[in-house]
Amino acid sequence: MNVIIVGCGRVGARVASILSHNGHDVTVIDTNPAAFRRLAKEYRGDTIIGTGIDEDVLRSAGIAQADAFVAVTNGDNRNIMASQVARNIFDVPEVVCRIYDPVREDTYRRLGLSTVCPTTTMSAIILDHVIGGGDSMNPRTEES
């Protein structure tokens, strides 16, 4: 599989390193060249300095042949924009977008973007540990 990852923070570097280790072709894009130090020593993929919303950068990363695209920068807007460019302009079959803001995540998920929201995921896990046994993925309010 040919995967492009935008953002080489902890999550991006980990996903890229695991995919590379498993034999996939991976290209990581980040604006900060120092971020690539997070990649595993065994990482065999490519790295590109640039932004994931720049079509020329995406082309140089091989987006025309990409099977999957992952946007995991620290900025919701950048991740959303990059994911929409990958999906709508380059027709990448699998696009995953991290969005921290639960309201935005819900909106873009309803618009068809495959989203991951660490805020709601972590909140659910914490609630499950605190109150246990309940359906923490859909917490009820007292009005329910």
N, C-alpha and C positions, 0 to 999 in steps of 0.2 A: 504494500500500500504506500502511496505517496502522500505525505502529510505536511502541511504548512502550519506552523505555530507562530502566532504573533504575541510576543511578550515572553521574555526569558527570566521571569521572576522564579520563585520557588516552584510554583505549579507548572509553568511552562517548561522550565528546565527538567523537572521530574518526568513529565509526560514525554518530552522529547527524548530524554535519556532512555526511558523504558522502551519506547517505540523503536529507537535505534538499536538497542540491545536485542530486540526481538526480530531484527532483520528488515524493518521498514525503512523506506527512504524518507528522511525528515529534513526540513529546512526551517530554521528558527530565524525570525525577524525581530530585532529590537533596536531602539534608538540609542541605547547605551552599550558600547562595545564591552565594557567591563562586566555586563550581565552574563555574557557567554561563559564566564568562569564558573558559573553555577552548573554547567553541563558536566555530566560524568566524564571521567578521563577517557573512557572507552567510546564516547559519542563519536559516530562516524558520519553524521549528517553535515549539512552546510549551515553556515550562519551568514546573515545579511544585516548590515547596519542600515536602518531606515524605519519608516513607519508603515504599518499595515493598511493604511487607507490610501497609499500612493499606488496607483495602478501600475506605474513603471517598476516600482519595487516589487510588487506582486508578480508581475510578468517575469522579472529576473529571478524570482524564487521558483518559477515553474508552475504558477497557478493554473495554467492551461491544462496541465497533466495531473493536477491534484485530485486525489480521491477524497481527501478530508481537509478541513480548515478549522483551526482552533484559535479563538481570540481570548487571551488571558492577560491583557495588560492591566494596569491598576485603574484605568479609566473606563467607566461604563460607556461613555459616548464613543470613544475610540473603538471599543470592542463591538458595539452595535453597528457603527459605520463600516468597520472592516468586514464584519460578518455579512452585512447587506451587500457590500461590493462583491464579496466572494460568491454569495448565493445568486444575486440578481444580475451581475455583469459577467461573471466567469462561470456560472452554472456548476459550481463545485457541489458534488452529490451530498456530502455530509459536512455540515457547518455547525460548530458548537461555540456558543458565546457565553462568557461569564459576565453576569451583571450583578453587582452588589446591591443595588436598590430594589427591594421586593416589588414596589409599584411598577417600576420600569420593566422589571423582569416579567411580571404578569402581562403587561401590555404587549411586549415584543413576542412573548410566547404565544399569545392569542393571535398575533399577526403572522405566526408560522415559523418564527426563529426557534431553533433548538437552544434552549437556555439552561444555564446552571446558576443558581443563586446561593452563594455560600452563606449569606445572611440567614435565609430561611432554613437552609439545611442545618447549620450549626445551632440555630435557635431550637429546632426540633430535637436535635440530639441532646442538648442541654436540658430542655424541658422533660424529655424522656428520663434522663438521669435524676432530675429533681423530683418529679411527680410520679414517674414510673408507671408502666402498665397502660397508660392512657394513649389515645390517638394524638400524639403530639404534633403530627404533620398537619392536623386540622384542629387547632385548639378552639374550644368553644368559649364564647363570652357568656356572661351571666344573662344576657338577653336571649340567648339561643334556647 
